[in-house]
Amino acid sequence: MTRDATSKTLTMDQIDDNIQKVIHQLQNMKGSIAETAPIGIISMDNWEWPQGVALFSLYLYYKETGKQEILDYLCGWFDRQLDGGELPPKNVNTMCPMLTLSCLHEETGNERYLKLCREWAWHVVHEMPRTGEGALQHIVSGETNEGQVWDDTLYMTVLFMTRMGVVLEEESYIQESIRQFLVHLKYLTDPVTGLFFHGWSFVENHHFAGALWARGNSWYTAGLVDYLEMAPIPAGVEHYLISSLERQAAKLREVQAEDGMWHTLLNDPNSYKETSATAAFAYGILKAVRKGYLDESFAACGWRAVEAVVNQIGGDGIVQGVSYGTGMGRTLQYYKDIPRCPMPYGQSMTLLMLVETLKHKE
């Protein structure tokens, strides 16, 4: 599918209409199933990684449009959290909202925001538990996950560390972000496919179930294109990271379903198709094409994914087909059994994707 073909089937008005509906549901999202996470990961009233992903997507939409009501929502969200008492313990996942807070400091000059960002970034670099080779241990709410490296960590924590390196002019933070990307790729890349395993254990020396999990992979696809905009990194490192993206994207193009979706286990067509990963892949691939990181030929699978995700947006703006939060599975069946329900990251990845499509229609 060419860009022109997509333009005929998805107009600017349709994109904007979907954006407004998706945002409305995102901002008002409440729990819809009995949760198993220690901190609720559905309601936007809570502070965890899904809320962090959602906030960052709203911030990027604000930067694209300049809409004051979005900035007001973001500042109001953080002010309520900071005024409400003690924040949750610092870990890889609760770090995610801090990325947006670092951006809001630059927008508003609010010193309270900067003080908190400085404190949490220091914790990442100097106090957060490490595995072998200095990788950030994927410690989360309720689980220490000793010796475990997960592909989620790059998006949830390393992007924030990177931004704070730029904001504070702390070169050591930038260098640490480079190390984290490289060591995660070293232990999580499947040399056969170029896709990424969900995790690696330095304690047990294995990749758990060996799952090539879609959303975990999509954190790299979507996160890298933003990381490269944030970080002044050496050209050799940039080339290496982009080459990993190229190999991943080539395999993604190969395993993409006919309807444009990707399965929750990328190499298993018997696993269900999952919307949040599909949206994140679409965002990352299309942005990578626009930025020149990927060849124009990759755009076709990105546009197919856009069409597929749009078909998952209900008339009320709820994005369907999104899997609930997924821990580290020790069997492949575990991933197939994760329930699907509306989630903040389903809304937010769809929002990022839709805003990216606008840039291709300019």
Residue, then its C-alpha position, 0 to 999 in steps of 0.5 A: m500500500t502506498r502513501d497515496a493509497t492510504s491517503k485516499t482511504l484515511t482522510m485528515d478529518q477521519i484521522d483527527d476525529n479518531i484522535q479526539k475520540v481516543i484522547h477522550q477515552l484515554q483521559n477518562m480511562k477506568g478499570s474494566i477487569a479485576e486487576t492482578a497488578p499491585i498498582g492498578i494499571i488501567s485507571m489514569d488515576n494511578w501512577e504506573w508505567p501504562q499511565g506513563v506511556a499515556l502521558f508521554s503520548l499526550y505530551l507529543y500530541y501537545k507538541e504537535t498541536g500546541k493545544q493548551e488544554i492538553l498541557d493543562y491536563l498533563c500539569g493537572w495530572f502531575d499536580r494532583q499526584l504530587d499534592g496527594g502525598e507519597l509517590p509509589p516506590k521508585n522502580v523501572n515501571t514507576m519511572c515511566p511517568m517521569l519522562t513526561l514530567s521532565c518535558l513539562h519542566e521545560e514547558t513550564g519552568n516549574e522547579r518542583y518538577l525539576k527537583l523530582c526529576r533530578e532525584w529520580a534520575w539519580h536513583v536510576v543511575h546510582e541506586m537502581p539494582r543491576t544485573g551482570e554487565g551492569a544492565l538495569q535489573h527489571i525491578v517493578s512494583g511487587e517483584t525484584n526480578e533478581g538478575q533479570v533483563w527485560d526489553d520493556t526497560l528501555y522504554m520505561t526507564v532509559l528514555f527518561m534517563t536519557r532526557m535528564g542527561v540532556v536537561l542536566e547536561e550530565e554526559s554520564y547519563i547519556q553514556e549510561s543510556i548507550r550502555q543500557f541499549l547495547v547490553h539489552l540488545k546483546y542479551l535479548t536479540d534473537p540471532v536467528t530472526g533479529l527479533f527480541f526475546h522478552g527477557w534474559s536471566f543472569v541467574e538461570n542463564h536462559h530466555f525464560a519461555g523464549a518468547l518473541w513477544a510483540r509488545g516487548n518488541s514494539w517498545y524497541t521499535a517505538g522507543l528507538v525513534d524517540y531515543l535517537e531524537m533525544a540523545p546526542i550519541p556517537a555515529g557508530v552507536e547510532h548505526y548499530l542501533i538502526s541496523s538492529l531496527e532494520r533487521q527487526a523491521a525486515k522480520l516484522r514485515e515477513v510475519q505481519a498478518e494479511d490484515g495488517m496486525w501482528h500476533t502477540l507471539l510474533n512467530d506464532p500465528n496461533s496466538y491472538k493478534e494484538t493491537s497495542a503492539t501493532a500500533a507501536f510498530a506502525y508508529g516506529i516504522l513510519k517515523a523511522v521511514r520519515k527520519g531516514y532510518l528505514d528505507e521507504s519500502f518499509a512504509a507499506c507494512g506501516w500503513r497496513a498496520v495503520e489501517a488495521v489499528v483504525n479498524q480496532i477503534g470503536g465508535d466511542g474511541i475505545v481501542q479493542g484487542v489490547s492485552y493486559g499487562t504481561g509479566m515474564g512468562r515461563t511458557l509460551q501458553y502464558y502469553k496466549d492466555i493474557p486477557r484483552c481489555p482496554m488499556p491506557y497504552g492501547q489508547s496512547m500507542t494508537l494516538l502516537m500512530l495517528v499523529e505520525t500519520l498526519k506528518h506523512k500527509e503534510 
